[in-house]
Amino acid sequence: MAREYRNFTREEKIKAVKMVLIDKKSQMEVERTVLGKKKCTGTINRWIREYIQEGEENCFKKKKGLKKIEITEDSVRYEILKKFNAFLGNEICTNSSSSKSSKNNIQ
């Protein structure tokens, strides 16, 4: 059974949210009229949550791509130290096992 998905524009989403928040219509009623759904799916609730959290100016804007990672000098130093510690751990293990084997060969 294939589902049909519909993409709503930013303006349609804001209009639906305002119908609930300003016009005081129920979420179920708005979902029936705007989305054409018979039962409540929670879509309007998600839109309302984003509208309240982000504000009207920033809500429903697509966030494409990877998040930018702020690289600081401290984070670079931390990464270098982690790699150096791992390297030292491997060297110590390698040297201790080679020294044990050389001692066994001498005896």
Biopython code that builds the backbone (N, CA, C, O; Angstrom):
import numpy as np
from Bio.PDB.StructureBuilder import StructureBuilder

atoms = [
    (1, "MET", "N", (0.846, -1.173, 0.000)),
    (1, "MET", "CA", (0.000, 0.000, 0.000)),
    (1, "MET", "C", (0.896, 1.242, 0.000)),
    (1, "MET", "O", (1.596, 1.507, 0.978)),
    (2, "ALA", "N", (0.872, 1.981, -1.068)),
    (2, "ALA", "CA", (1.731, 3.152, -1.204)),
    (2, "ALA", "C", (1.098, 4.360, -0.519)),
    (2, "ALA", "O", (-0.108, 4.590, -0.601)),
    (3, "ARG", "N", (1.944, 5.112, 0.151)),
    (3, "ARG", "CA", (1.479, 6.331, 0.807)),
    (3, "ARG", "C", (1.730, 7.513, -0.112)),
    (3, "ARG", "O", (2.698, 7.546, -0.871)),
    (4, "GLU", "N", (0.840, 8.471, -0.020)),
    (4, "GLU", "CA", (1.023, 9.692, -0.784)),
    (4, "GLU", "C", (1.540, 10.769, 0.158)),
    (4, "GLU", "O", (0.943, 11.035, 1.202)),
    (5, "TYR", "N", (2.651, 11.382, -0.218)),
    (5, "TYR", "CA", (3.220, 12.454, 0.564)),
    (5, "TYR", "C", (3.065, 13.753, -0.200)),
    (5, "TYR", "O", (3.222, 13.800, -1.420)),
    (6, "ARG", "N", (2.758, 14.795, 0.533)),
    (6, "ARG", "CA", (2.593, 16.094, -0.085)),
    (6, "ARG", "C", (3.513, 17.076, 0.611)),
    (6, "ARG", "O", (3.572, 17.114, 1.840)),
    (7, "ASN", "N", (4.221, 17.857, -0.155)),
    (7, "ASN", "CA", (5.082, 18.892, 0.407)),
    (7, "ASN", "C", (4.292, 20.188, 0.508)),
    (7, "ASN", "O", (3.606, 20.591, -0.431)),
    (8, "PHE", "N", (4.401, 20.826, 1.654)),
    (8, "PHE", "CA", (3.711, 22.084, 1.876)),
    (8, "PHE", "C", (4.721, 23.213, 1.858)),
    (8, "PHE", "O", (5.843, 23.074, 2.346)),
    (9, "THR", "N", (4.310, 24.325, 1.293)),
    (9, "THR", "CA", (5.197, 25.480, 1.262)),
    (9, "THR", "C", (5.266, 26.091, 2.655)),
    (9, "THR", "O", (4.445, 25.802, 3.526)),
    (10, "ARG", "N", (6.253, 26.931, 2.836)),
    (10, "ARG", "CA", (6.446, 27.601, 4.116)),
    (10, "ARG", "C", (5.207, 28.441, 4.463)),
    (10, "ARG", "O", (4.778, 28.474, 5.616)),
    (11, "GLU", "N", (4.644, 29.112, 3.463)),
    (11, "GLU", "CA", (3.476, 29.964, 3.673)),
    (11, "GLU", "C", (2.253, 29.145, 4.090)),
    (11, "GLU", "O", (1.477, 29.574, 4.944)),
    (12, "GLU", "N", (2.082, 27.962, 3.486)),
    (12, "GLU", "CA", (0.961, 27.094, 3.859)),
    (12, "GLU", "C", (1.095, 26.629, 5.305)),
    (12, "GLU", "O", (0.107, 26.575, 6.037)),
    (13, "LYS", "N", (2.309, 26.296, 5.712)),
    (13, "LYS", "CA", (2.527, 25.847, 7.087)),
    (13, "LYS", "C", (2.243, 26.969, 8.081)),
    (13, "LYS", "O", (1.598, 26.750, 9.107)),
    (14, "ILE", "N", (2.728, 28.173, 7.772)),
    (14, "ILE", "CA", (2.491, 29.314, 8.671)),
    (14, "ILE", "C", (1.007, 29.622, 8.754)),
    (14, "ILE", "O", (0.494, 29.931, 9.830)),
    (15, "LYS", "N", (0.316, 29.541, 7.632)),
    (15, "LYS", "CA", (-1.125, 29.791, 7.615)),
    (15, "LYS", "C", (-1.863, 28.772, 8.488)),
    (15, "LYS", "O", (-2.776, 29.135, 9.230)),
    (16, "ALA", "N", (-1.468, 27.498, 8.400)),
    (16, "ALA", "CA", (-2.109, 26.452, 9.202)),
    (16, "ALA", "C", (-1.840, 26.660, 10.685)),
    (16, "ALA", "O", (-2.734, 26.476, 11.512)),
    (17, "VAL", "N", (-0.614, 27.042, 11.025)),
    (17, "VAL", "CA", (-0.272, 27.278, 12.430)),
    (17, "VAL", "C", (-1.059, 28.455, 12.973)),
    (17, "VAL", "O", (-1.558, 28.406, 14.097)),
    (18, "LYS", "N", (-1.172, 29.501, 12.191)),
    (18, "LYS", "CA", (-1.919, 30.682, 12.646)),
    (18, "LYS", "C", (-3.402, 30.374, 12.799)),
    (18, "LYS", "O", (-4.076, 30.970, 13.639)),
    (19, "MET", "N", (-3.918, 29.443, 11.991)),
    (19, "MET", "CA", (-5.322, 29.043, 12.153)),
    (19, "MET", "C", (-5.545, 28.451, 13.539)),
    (19, "MET", "O", (-6.598, 28.653, 14.144)),
    (20, "VAL", "N", (-4.556, 27.723, 14.036)),
    (20, "VAL", "CA", (-4.685, 27.110, 15.358)),
    (20, "VAL", "C", (-4.423, 28.128, 16.456)),
    (20, "VAL", "O", (-5.193, 28.231, 17.411)),
    (21, "LEU", "N", (-3.331, 28.885, 16.321)),
    (21, "LEU", "CA", (-2.932, 29.785, 17.399)),
    (21, "LEU", "C", (-3.766, 31.057, 17.479)),
    (21, "LEU", "O", (-4.110, 31.500, 18.574)),
    (22, "ILE", "N", (-4.091, 31.644, 16.344)),
    (22, "ILE", "CA", (-4.801, 32.930, 16.350)),
    (22, "ILE", "C", (-6.309, 32.746, 16.207)),
    (22, "ILE", "O", (-7.084, 33.327, 16.967)),
    (23, "ASP", "N", (-6.726, 31.933, 15.226)),
    (23, "ASP", "CA", (-8.156, 31.746, 14.982)),
    (23, "ASP", "C", (-8.788, 30.761, 15.953)),
    (23, "ASP", "O", (-10.008, 30.591, 15.959)),
    (24, "LYS", "N", (-7.963, 30.106, 16.779)),
    (24, "LYS", "CA", (-8.418, 29.168, 17.812)),
    (24, "LYS", "C", (-9.199, 27.985, 17.243)),
    (24, "LYS", "O", (-10.147, 27.503, 17.864)),
    (25, "LYS", "N", (-8.794, 27.519, 16.056)),
    (25, "LYS", "CA", (-9.400, 26.314, 15.498)),
    (25, "LYS", "C", (-8.664, 25.107, 16.079)),
    (25, "LYS", "O", (-7.498, 25.212, 16.460)),
    (26, "SER", "N", (-9.335, 23.980, 16.146)),
    (26, "SER", "CA", (-8.695, 22.792, 16.694)),
    (26, "SER", "C", (-7.688, 22.241, 15.686)),
    (26, "SER", "O", (-7.810, 22.439, 14.478)),
    (27, "GLN", "N", (-6.694, 21.547, 16.224)),
    (27, "GLN", "CA", (-5.670, 20.966, 15.350)),
    (27, "GLN", "C", (-6.289, 19.939, 14.411)),
    (27, "GLN", "O", (-5.893, 19.838, 13.250)),
    (28, "MET", "N", (-7.245, 19.189, 14.904)),
    (28, "MET", "CA", (-7.886, 18.171, 14.074)),
    (28, "MET", "C", (-8.641, 18.822, 12.912)),
    (28, "MET", "O", (-8.609, 18.333, 11.783)),
    (29, "GLU", "N", (-9.315, 19.926, 13.206)),
    (29, "GLU", "CA", (-10.064, 20.623, 12.170)),
    (29, "GLU", "C", (-9.118, 21.176, 11.101)),
    (29, "GLU", "O", (-9.413, 21.103, 9.908)),
    (30, "VAL", "N", (-7.995, 21.720, 11.528)),
    (30, "VAL", "CA", (-7.015, 22.272, 10.588)),
    (30, "VAL", "C", (-6.396, 21.152, 9.761)),
    (30, "VAL", "O", (-6.192, 21.311, 8.557)),
    (31, "GLU", "N", (-6.099, 20.032, 10.390)),
    (31, "GLU", "CA", (-5.531, 18.908, 9.625)),
    (31, "GLU", "C", (-6.516, 18.400, 8.587)),
    (31, "GLU", "O", (-6.119, 18.010, 7.490)),
    (32, "ARG", "N", (-7.793, 18.404, 8.927)),
    (32, "ARG", "CA", (-8.799, 17.962, 7.948)),
    (32, "ARG", "C", (-8.876, 18.920, 6.772)),
    (32, "ARG", "O", (-8.930, 18.491, 5.620)),
    (33, "THR", "N", (-8.882, 20.236, 7.063)),
    (33, "THR", "CA", (-9.056, 21.208, 5.977)),
    (33, "THR", "C", (-7.771, 21.412, 5.177)),
    (33, "THR", "O", (-7.801, 21.407, 3.947)),
    (34, "VAL", "N", (-6.664, 21.588, 5.853)),
    (34, "VAL", "CA", (-5.410, 21.900, 5.156)),
    (34, "VAL", "C", (-4.759, 20.649, 4.584)),
    (34, "VAL", "O", (-4.390, 20.611, 3.410)),
    (35, "LEU", "N", (-4.621, 19.630, 5.419)),
    (35, "LEU", "CA", (-3.915, 18.430, 4.998)),
    (35, "LEU", "C", (-4.806, 17.434, 4.279)),
    (35, "LEU", "O", (-4.316, 16.596, 3.523)),
    (36, "GLY", "N", (-6.093, 17.516, 4.503)),
    (36, "GLY", "CA", (-7.004, 16.560, 3.906)),
    (36, "GLY", "C", (-6.956, 15.201, 4.577)),
    (36, "GLY", "O", (-7.247, 14.185, 3.945)),
    (37, "LYS", "N", (-6.593, 15.171, 5.847)),
    (37, "LYS", "CA", (-6.498, 13.916, 6.602)),
    (37, "LYS", "C", (-7.799, 13.681, 7.355)),
    (37, "LYS", "O", (-8.445, 14.624, 7.814)),
    (38, "LYS", "N", (-8.174, 12.417, 7.474)),
    (38, "LYS", "CA", (-9.385, 12.072, 8.213)),
    (38, "LYS", "C", (-9.133, 11.997, 9.704)),
    (38, "LYS", "O", (-10.000, 12.334, 10.510)),
    (39, "LYS", "N", (-7.923, 11.548, 10.071)),
    (39, "LYS", "CA", (-7.597, 11.483, 11.487)),
    (39, "LYS", "C", (-6.337, 12.288, 11.771)),
    (39, "LYS", "O", (-5.523, 12.527, 10.879)),
    (40, "CYS", "N", (-6.190, 12.692, 13.000)),
    (40, "CYS", "CA", (-5.083, 13.558, 13.406)),
    (40, "CYS", "C", (-3.766, 12.785, 13.350)),
    (40, "CYS", "O", (-3.658, 11.698, 13.917)),
    (41, "THR", "N", (-2.766, 13.346, 12.667)),
    (41, "THR", "CA", (-1.475, 12.674, 12.527)),
    (41, "THR", "C", (-0.370, 13.342, 13.330)),
    (41, "THR", "O", (0.727, 12.793, 13.438)),
    (42, "GLY", "N", (-0.631, 14.502, 13.891)),
    (42, "GLY", "CA", (0.373, 15.200, 14.682)),
    (42, "GLY", "C", (1.236, 16.148, 13.877)),
    (42, "GLY", "O", (2.151, 16.766, 14.423)),
    (43, "THR", "N", (0.966, 16.274, 12.605)),
    (43, "THR", "CA", (1.763, 17.142, 11.753)),
    (43, "THR", "C", (1.631, 18.593, 12.176)),
    (43, "THR", "O", (2.629, 19.305, 12.289)),
    (44, "ILE", "N", (0.408, 19.032, 12.408)),
    (44, "ILE", "CA", (0.174, 20.422, 12.821)),
    (44, "ILE", "C", (0.867, 20.687, 14.151)),
    (44, "ILE", "O", (1.420, 21.767, 14.356)),
    (45, "ASN", "N", (0.842, 19.720, 15.050)),
    (45, "ASN", "CA", (1.489, 19.878, 16.351)),
    (45, "ASN", "C", (2.989, 20.113, 16.181)),
    (45, "ASN", "O", (3.562, 20.962, 16.864)),
    (46, "ARG", "N", (3.634, 19.362, 15.268)),
    (46, "ARG", "CA", (5.058, 19.554, 14.995)),
    (46, "ARG", "C", (5.320, 20.940, 14.431)),
    (46, "ARG", "O", (6.284, 21.605, 14.811)),
    (47, "TRP", "N", (4.452, 21.373, 13.518)),
    (47, "TRP", "CA", (4.598, 22.689, 12.915)),
    (47, "TRP", "C", (4.456, 23.787, 13.965)),
    (47, "TRP", "O", (5.201, 24.767, 13.944)),
    (48, "ILE", "N", (3.506, 23.627, 14.879)),
    (48, "ILE", "CA", (3.295, 24.618, 15.940)),
    (48, "ILE", "C", (4.523, 24.683, 16.839)),
    (48, "ILE", "O", (4.971, 25.770, 17.205)),
    (49, "ARG", "N", (5.065, 23.525, 17.194)),
    (49, "ARG", "CA", (6.252, 23.477, 18.048)),
    (49, "ARG", "C", (7.421, 24.211, 17.391)),
    (49, "ARG", "O", (8.106, 24.999, 18.042)),
    (50, "GLU", "N", (7.646, 23.951, 16.107)),
    (50, "GLU", "CA", (8.747, 24.616, 15.408)),
    (50, "GLU", "C", (8.493, 26.114, 15.299)),
    (50, "GLU", "O", (9.419, 26.911, 15.450)),
    (51, "TYR", "N", (7.257, 26.502, 15.040)),
    (51, "TYR", "CA", (6.883, 27.912, 14.919)),
    (51, "TYR", "C", (7.165, 28.647, 16.226)),
    (51, "TYR", "O", (7.686, 29.762, 16.214)),
    (52, "ILE", "N", (6.822, 28.027, 17.348)),
    (52, "ILE", "CA", (7.038, 28.661, 18.653)),
    (52, "ILE", "C", (8.522, 28.714, 18.990)),
    (52, "ILE", "O", (9.001, 29.730, 19.494)),
    (53, "GLN", "N", (9.258, 27.638, 18.721)),
    (53, "GLN", "CA", (10.690, 27.586, 19.058)),
    (53, "GLN", "C", (11.522, 28.525, 18.188)),
    (53, "GLN", "O", (12.386, 29.237, 18.701)),
    (54, "GLU", "N", (11.277, 28.536, 16.891)),
    (54, "GLU", "CA", (12.114, 29.290, 15.956)),
    (54, "GLU", "C", (11.625, 30.707, 15.698)),
    (54, "GLU", "O", (12.413, 31.567, 15.302)),
    (55, "GLY", "N", (10.352, 30.963, 15.912)),
    (55, "GLY", "CA", (9.786, 32.262, 15.567)),
    (55, "GLY", "C", (9.359, 32.271, 14.113)),
    (55, "GLY", "O", (9.773, 31.418, 13.327)),
    (56, "GLU", "N", (8.529, 33.242, 13.760)),
    (56, "GLU", "CA", (7.967, 33.260, 12.402)),
    (56, "GLU", "C", (9.031, 33.495, 11.335)),
    (56, "GLU", "O", (8.923, 32.970, 10.227)),
    (57, "GLU", "N", (10.048, 34.272, 11.656)),
    (57, "GLU", "CA", (11.081, 34.581, 10.666)),
    (57, "GLU", "C", (11.922, 33.361, 10.286)),
    (57, "GLU", "O", (12.297, 33.208, 9.123)),
    (58, "ASN", "N", (12.222, 32.495, 11.255)),
    (58, "ASN", "CA", (13.157, 31.385, 11.015)),
    (58, "ASN", "C", (12.497, 30.023, 10.871)),
    (58, "ASN", "O", (13.175, 29.051, 10.538)),
    (59, "CYS", "N", (11.225, 29.927, 11.107)),
    (59, "CYS", "CA", (10.586, 28.605, 11.078)),
    (59, "CYS", "C", (10.424, 28.100, 9.648)),
    (59, "CYS", "O", (10.263, 28.871, 8.702)),
    (60, "PHE", "N", (10.472, 26.788, 9.530)),
    (60, "PHE", "CA", (10.234, 26.068, 8.275)),
    (60, "PHE", "C", (11.240, 26.411, 7.177)),
    (60, "PHE", "O", (10.932, 26.291, 5.991)),
    (61, "LYS", "N", (12.418, 26.829, 7.563)),
    (61, "LYS", "CA", (13.459, 27.044, 6.564)),
    (61, "LYS", "C", (14.263, 25.764, 6.488)),
    (61, "LYS", "O", (14.628, 25.181, 7.510)),
    (62, "LYS", "N", (14.532, 25.340, 5.287)),
    (62, "LYS", "CA", (15.256, 24.080, 5.097)),
    (62, "LYS", "C", (16.691, 24.257, 5.547)),
    (62, "LYS", "O", (17.352, 25.244, 5.225)),
    (63, "LYS", "N", (17.148, 23.284, 6.292)),
    (63, "LYS", "CA", (18.529, 23.293, 6.763)),
    (63, "LYS", "C", (19.266, 22.215, 5.989)),
    (63, "LYS", "O", (19.236, 21.043, 6.362)),
    (64, "LYS", "N", (19.921, 22.610, 4.920)),
    (64, "LYS", "CA", (20.593, 21.641, 4.064)),
    (64, "LYS", "C", (22.062, 21.552, 4.422)),
    (64, "LYS", "O", (22.655, 22.504, 4.929)),
    (65, "GLY", "N", (22.630, 20.409, 4.153)),
    (65, "GLY", "CA", (24.064, 20.228, 4.318)),
    (65, "GLY", "C", (24.452, 19.870, 5.734)),
    (65, "GLY", "O", (23.610, 19.735, 6.622)),
    (66, "LEU", "N", (25.723, 19.723, 5.916)),
    (66, "LEU", "CA", (26.257, 19.362, 7.218)),
    (66, "LEU", "C", (26.342, 20.586, 8.103)),
    (66, "LEU", "O", (26.449, 21.715, 7.624)),
    (67, "LYS", "N", (26.292, 20.346, 9.395)),
    (67, "LYS", "CA", (26.462, 21.434, 10.343)),
    (67, "LYS", "C", (27.921, 21.861, 10.330)),
    (67, "LYS", "O", (28.830, 21.037, 10.226)),
    (68, "LYS", "N", (28.119, 23.151, 10.435)),
    (68, "LYS", "CA", (29.487, 23.654, 10.478)),
    (68, "LYS", "C", (30.061, 23.380, 11.854)),
    (68, "LYS", "O", (29.425, 23.640, 12.875)),
    (69, "ILE", "N", (31.254, 22.859, 11.862)),
    (69, "ILE", "CA", (31.929, 22.561, 13.114)),
    (69, "ILE", "C", (32.958, 23.657, 13.352)),
    (69, "ILE", "O", (33.826, 23.909, 12.517)),
    (70, "GLU", "N", (32.843, 24.292, 14.493)),
    (70, "GLU", "CA", (33.786, 25.352, 14.819)),
    (70, "GLU", "C", (35.071, 24.712, 15.331)),
    (70, "GLU", "O", (35.076, 24.017, 16.347)),
    (71, "ILE", "N", (36.145, 24.956, 14.618)),
    (71, "ILE", "CA", (37.430, 24.368, 14.990)),
    (71, "ILE", "C", (38.197, 25.407, 15.799)),
    (71, "ILE", "O", (38.519, 26.490, 15.312)),
    (72, "THR", "N", (38.475, 25.052, 17.024)),
    (72, "THR", "CA", (39.245, 25.940, 17.883)),
    (72, "THR", "C", (40.622, 25.341, 18.101)),
    (72, "THR", "O", (40.860, 24.167, 17.817)),
    (73, "GLU", "N", (41.514, 26.160, 18.604)),
    (73, "GLU", "CA", (42.872, 25.698, 18.873)),
    (73, "GLU", "C", (42.857, 24.597, 19.932)),
    (73, "GLU", "O", (43.631, 23.643, 19.855)),
    (74, "ASP", "N", (41.977, 24.736, 20.913)),
    (74, "ASP", "CA", (41.887, 23.723, 21.972)),
    (74, "ASP", "C", (41.428, 22.372, 21.421)),
    (74, "ASP", "O", (41.945, 21.328, 21.818)),
    (75, "SER", "N", (40.450, 22.398, 20.501)),
    (75, "SER", "CA", (39.971, 21.127, 19.956)),
    (75, "SER", "C", (41.047, 20.454, 19.114)),
    (75, "SER", "O", (41.149, 19.227, 19.110)),
    (76, "VAL", "N", (41.845, 21.233, 18.405)),
    (76, "VAL", "CA", (42.938, 20.672, 17.607)),
    (76, "VAL", "C", (43.979, 20.050, 18.530)),
    (76, "VAL", "O", (44.455, 18.942, 18.282)),
    (77, "ARG", "N", (44.326, 20.764, 19.593)),
    (77, "ARG", "CA", (45.300, 20.226, 20.555)),
    (77, "ARG", "C", (44.789, 18.933, 21.183)),
    (77, "ARG", "O", (45.539, 17.972, 21.352)),
    (78, "TYR", "N", (43.515, 18.924, 21.521)),
    (78, "TYR", "CA", (42.922, 17.732, 22.134)),
    (78, "TYR", "C", (43.012, 16.535, 21.194)),
    (78, "TYR", "O", (43.373, 15.439, 21.621)),
    (79, "GLU", "N", (42.692, 16.732, 19.936)),
    (79, "GLU", "CA", (42.748, 15.646, 18.957)),
    (79, "GLU", "C", (44.182, 15.138, 18.767)),
    (79, "GLU", "O", (44.412, 13.934, 18.656)),
    (80, "ILE", "N", (45.134, 16.064, 18.732)),
    (80, "ILE", "CA", (46.538, 15.668, 18.589)),
    (80, "ILE", "C", (46.986, 14.852, 19.792)),
    (80, "ILE", "O", (47.661, 13.834, 19.638)),
    (81, "LEU", "N", (46.614, 15.292, 20.987)),
    (81, "LEU", "CA", (46.992, 14.563, 22.198)),
    (81, "LEU", "C", (46.363, 13.171, 22.245)),
    (81, "LEU", "O", (47.004, 12.214, 22.680)),
    (82, "LYS", "N", (45.117, 13.056, 21.800)),
    (82, "LYS", "CA", (44.467, 11.740, 21.762)),
    (82, "LYS", "C", (45.233, 10.796, 20.846)),
    (82, "LYS", "O", (45.476, 9.642, 21.197)),
    (83, "LYS", "N", (45.610, 11.284, 19.680)),
    (83, "LYS", "CA", (46.347, 10.452, 18.725)),
    (83, "LYS", "C", (47.729, 10.093, 19.258)),
    (83, "LYS", "O", (48.201, 8.970, 19.077)),
    (84, "PHE", "N", (48.371, 11.050, 19.915)),
    (84, "PHE", "CA", (49.700, 10.800, 20.475)),
    (84, "PHE", "C", (49.628, 9.759, 21.586)),
    (84, "PHE", "O", (50.483, 8.877, 21.657)),
    (85, "ASN", "N", (48.625, 9.847, 22.450)),
    (85, "ASN", "CA", (48.458, 8.853, 23.520)),
    (85, "ASN", "C", (48.201, 7.463, 22.952)),
    (85, "ASN", "O", (48.727, 6.475, 23.465)),
    (86, "ALA", "N", (47.403, 7.381, 21.904)),
    (86, "ALA", "CA", (47.152, 6.087, 21.270)),
    (86, "ALA", "C", (48.442, 5.534, 20.665)),
    (86, "ALA", "O", (48.715, 4.337, 20.758)),
    (87, "PHE", "N", (49.228, 6.409, 20.048)),
    (87, "PHE", "CA", (50.503, 6.007, 19.468)),
    (87, "PHE", "C", (51.451, 5.499, 20.556)),
    (87, "PHE", "O", (52.091, 4.460, 20.395)),
    (88, "LEU", "N", (51.533, 6.237, 21.661)),
    (88, "LEU", "CA", (52.399, 5.808, 22.766)),
    (88, "LEU", "C", (51.955, 4.468, 23.331)),
    (88, "LEU", "O", (52.785, 3.612, 23.638)),
    (89, "GLY", "N", (50.656, 4.286, 23.468)),
    (89, "GLY", "CA", (50.143, 3.014, 23.969)),
    (89, "GLY", "C", (50.546, 1.862, 23.083)),
    (89, "GLY", "O", (50.935, 0.802, 23.574)),
    (90, "ASN", "N", (50.457, 2.059, 21.779)),
    (90, "ASN", "CA", (50.873, 1.008, 20.838)),
    (90, "ASN", "C", (52.371, 0.766, 20.903)),
    (90, "ASN", "O", (52.811, -0.382, 20.855)),
    (91, "GLU", "N", (53.158, 1.822, 21.009)),
    (91, "GLU", "CA", (54.613, 1.685, 21.084)),
    (91, "GLU", "C", (55.041, 0.949, 22.348)),
    (91, "GLU", "O", (55.926, 0.095, 22.304)),
    (92, "ILE", "N", (54.421, 1.276, 23.458)),
    (92, "ILE", "CA", (54.768, 0.627, 24.723)),
    (92, "ILE", "C", (54.451, -0.860, 24.653)),
    (92, "ILE", "O", (55.244, -1.699, 25.082)),
    (93, "CYS", "N", (53.280, -1.173, 24.107)),
    (93, "CYS", "CA", (52.911, -2.589, 23.965)),
    (93, "CYS", "C", (53.880, -3.310, 23.035)),
    (93, "CYS", "O", (54.307, -4.426, 23.329)),
    (94, "THR", "N", (54.221, -2.694, 21.940)),
    (94, "THR", "CA", (55.127, -3.309, 20.972)),
    (94, "THR", "C", (56.514, -3.501, 21.575)),
    (94, "THR", "O", (57.110, -4.569, 21.434)),
    (95, "ASN", "N", (57.025, -2.483, 22.240)),
    (95, "ASN", "CA", (58.365, -2.566, 22.831)),
    (95, "ASN", "C", (58.419, -3.569, 23.981)),
    (95, "ASN", "O", (59.402, -4.297, 24.119)),
    (96, "SER", "N", (57.385, -3.612, 24.796)),
    (96, "SER", "CA", (57.407, -4.545, 25.921)),
    (96, "SER", "C", (57.320, -5.990, 25.430)),
    (96, "SER", "O", (57.964, -6.870, 26.000)),
    (97, "SER", "N", (56.550, -6.245, 24.401)),
    (97, "SER", "CA", (56.457, -7.611, 23.885)),
    (97, "SER", "C", (57.740, -7.996, 23.165)),
    (97, "SER", "O", (58.141, -9.158, 23.223)),
    (98, "SER", "N", (58.385, -7.074, 22.497)),
    (98, "SER", "CA", (59.642, -7.406, 21.808)),
    (98, "SER", "C", (60.768, -7.610, 22.817)),
    (98, "SER", "O", (61.645, -8.446, 22.598)),
    (99, "SER", "N", (60.757, -6.858, 23.922)),
    (99, "SER", "CA", (61.807, -7.041, 24.927)),
    (99, "SER", "C", (61.617, -8.378, 25.663)),
    (99, "SER", "O", (62.600, -9.010, 26.050)),
    (100, "LYS", "N", (60.381, -8.808, 25.856)),
    (100, "LYS", "CA", (60.124, -10.111, 26.490)),
    (100, "LYS", "C", (60.608, -11.240, 25.580)),
    (100, "LYS", "O", (61.202, -12.212, 26.047)),
    (101, "SER", "N", (60.354, -11.103, 24.297)),
    (101, "SER", "CA", (60.768, -12.159, 23.380)),
    (101, "SER", "C", (62.289, -12.209, 23.261)),
    (101, "SER", "O", (62.860, -13.288, 23.100)),
    (102, "SER", "N", (62.955, -11.048, 23.338)),
    (102, "SER", "CA", (64.430, -11.054, 23.256)),
    (102, "SER", "C", (65.022, -11.657, 24.533)),
    (102, "SER", "O", (66.050, -12.331, 24.474)),
    (103, "LYS", "N", (64.386, -11.424, 25.687)),
    (103, "LYS", "CA", (64.863, -12.012, 26.934)),
    (103, "LYS", "C", (64.720, -13.540, 26.891)),
    (103, "LYS", "O", (65.589, -14.267, 27.372)),
    (104, "ASN", "N", (63.624, -14.008, 26.317)),
    (104, "ASN", "CA", (63.409, -15.443, 26.196)),
    (104, "ASN", "C", (64.435, -16.074, 25.263)),
    (104, "ASN", "O", (64.862, -17.205, 25.494)),
    (105, "ASN", "N", (64.832, -15.370, 24.227)),
    (105, "ASN", "CA", (65.838, -15.872, 23.281)),
    (105, "ASN", "C", (67.219, -15.958, 23.933)),
    (105, "ASN", "O", (68.002, -16.857, 23.629)),
    (106, "ILE", "N", (67.513, -15.005, 24.842)),
    (106, "ILE", "CA", (68.817, -14.971, 25.511)),
    (106, "ILE", "C", (68.927, -16.131, 26.487)),
    (106, "ILE", "O", (69.991, -16.740, 26.602)),
    (107, "GLN", "N", (67.875, -16.439, 27.173)),
    (107, "GLN", "CA", (67.913, -17.497, 28.189)),
    (107, "GLN", "C", (67.890, -18.805, 27.501)),
    (107, "GLN", "O", (67.915, -19.847, 28.156)),
]
sb = StructureBuilder()
sb.init_structure("model")
sb.init_model(0)
sb.init_chain("A")
sb.init_seg("    ")
for serial, (resi, resn, name, xyz) in enumerate(atoms, 1):
    if name == "N":
        sb.init_residue(resn, " ", resi, " ")
    sb.init_atom(name, np.array(xyz, "f"), 0.0, 1.0, " ", f" {name:<3s}", serial, name[0])
structure = sb.get_structure()
